[in-house]
């Protein structure tokens, strides 16, 4: 059986900051964040399909492309 070419390397980054505010007498913490999943944009599939008659090389599927995520965490 052949091994897929290349190495498996995926970098994820996260940047966040916290702000406190009083809403209706309660202290709340807001933490906006940005995440970048698969920052190197590598086709790093977790599963591979092998079809020997058609192609002797394994083909990855379910790969995650570069993915920016924006959000806010709210704690009371």
C-alpha positions in Angstrom: 0.0 0.0 0.0 1.3 3.5 -0.8 1.5 6.4 1.6 0.0 9.8 0.6 2.7 12.3 -0.4 3.6 15.2 1.9 3.4 15.5 5.6 0.4 16.2 7.9 0.8 19.7 9.3 -2.0 22.1 10.2 -1.6 25.4 12.1 -4.5 26.9 13.9 -4.4 30.5 15.4 -6.6 32.3 17.8 -6.5 35.9 19.0 -8.8 37.2 21.7 -9.4 40.2 24.0 -11.6 40.6 27.1 -13.9 43.5 28.1 -16.0 43.8 31.2 -19.3 45.6 31.3 -22.2 46.0 33.7 -25.6 45.1 32.3 -28.6 45.3 34.6 -26.4 45.4 37.7 -24.5 42.2 36.7 -20.9 42.1 35.7 -20.5 40.5 32.2 -17.3 39.6 30.3 -17.2 39.8 26.5 -14.4 38.2 24.6 -14.4 38.8 20.9 -12.1 36.4 19.0 -10.9 35.4 15.6 -9.6 31.9 14.8 -7.9 30.8 11.6 -8.1 27.0 11.1 -5.6 25.4 8.8 -3.6 28.6 8.3 -1.2 26.9 5.9 -4.1 25.9 3.6 -2.8 22.3 3.4 -5.0 19.6 1.9 -4.7 17.5 5.1 -7.5 15.0 4.8 -8.1 12.7 7.7 -9.4 9.9 5.5 -8.2 8.5 2.2 -9.8 6.3 -0.4 -7.9 3.8 -2.5 -9.1 2.6 -5.9 -6.3 0.5 -7.3 -7.8 -0.2 -10.8 -8.4 3.5 -11.5 -5.5 5.1 -9.6 -2.8 3.5 -7.5 -2.4 6.6 -5.3 -4.7 7.2 -2.3 -7.1 10.2 -2.7 -7.9 12.3 0.3 -11.4 13.4 1.0 -12.9 15.6 3.7 -10.0 18.0 3.7 -10.5 21.3 5.5 -9.5 24.4 3.6 -8.3 27.6 5.3 -11.2 28.7 7.5 -11.6 32.0 9.3 -13.9 32.0 12.3 -15.2 35.1 14.1 -17.2 35.1 17.3 -17.9 36.5 20.8 -17.8 34.6 24.0 -20.1 36.1 26.7 -19.8 35.2 30.4 -22.0 36.4 33.2 
